[in-house]
Amino acid sequence: MKIYTKKGDKGKSQLLGGSMVDKNHIKLECYGTIDELNSFIGNIYDQEISIFHKEILFKIQNQLFNLGSIISFDGEKDKIKLPNITTQNIKMMEKAIDKMEEELPMLRAFILPSGHPTASKCHIARTVCRRAERNLVALSQEEQIDNLYIQYLNRLSDYLFVLARAILKDKNAQEIQWQKD
């Protein structure tokens, strides 16, 4: 199978199910940003981090692939079986957040997205996640979207924030507080 199909050479792309849309269609923006997020998370996974963090990130990467396929579906073919995002996926992240926060000091000030290269990568992924969430909200204004998908991305951005803090602790690096002046 060749990687290039030449189908997109005129600014169109095919959704899962067969419909053709412009490459700047909101659906493509949504699942393209989810793909971008997944790539940044893969970059975090490839860093020197704990097995616990790697296991959670691996699950998240698979769930993001699931979410991307759900968003890319045009609803045209009933025979296409899609994976799903569930409340269990969200609970998995919440448990990981809770576990990491048990070992972190209470957050008393805004912190800058820096302090260690791997923590900074978490913050980059977090901001891409927020953009994916905004895109999904925009799509939900045009078509029916399960609110669970928005909730998933919202919780994922929380997870990535706490992961950045946990990595700073693991690397014996300091959180850098925001200086207002």
TAKARA-V461402 format. One record per run of one state. SS is the DSSP state (A for helix, B for strand, O for the rest). FROM is the first residue (numbers start at 1). LEN is the number of residues. If there is no record, write none. Layout:
ss=SS from=FROM len=LEN
ss=SS from=FROM len=LEN
This chain:
ss=O from=1 len=11
ss=B from=12 len=3
ss=O from=15 len=1
ss=B from=16 len=1
ss=O from=17 len=3
ss=B from=20 len=3
ss=O from=23 len=3
ss=A from=26 len=20
ss=O from=46 len=5
ss=A from=51 len=22
ss=B from=73 len=1
ss=O from=74 len=13
ss=A from=87 len=16
ss=O from=103 len=8
ss=B from=111 len=1
ss=O from=112 len=5
ss=A from=117 len=24
ss=O from=141 len=6
ss=A from=147 len=24
ss=O from=171 len=6
ss=B from=177 len=1
ss=O from=178 len=4
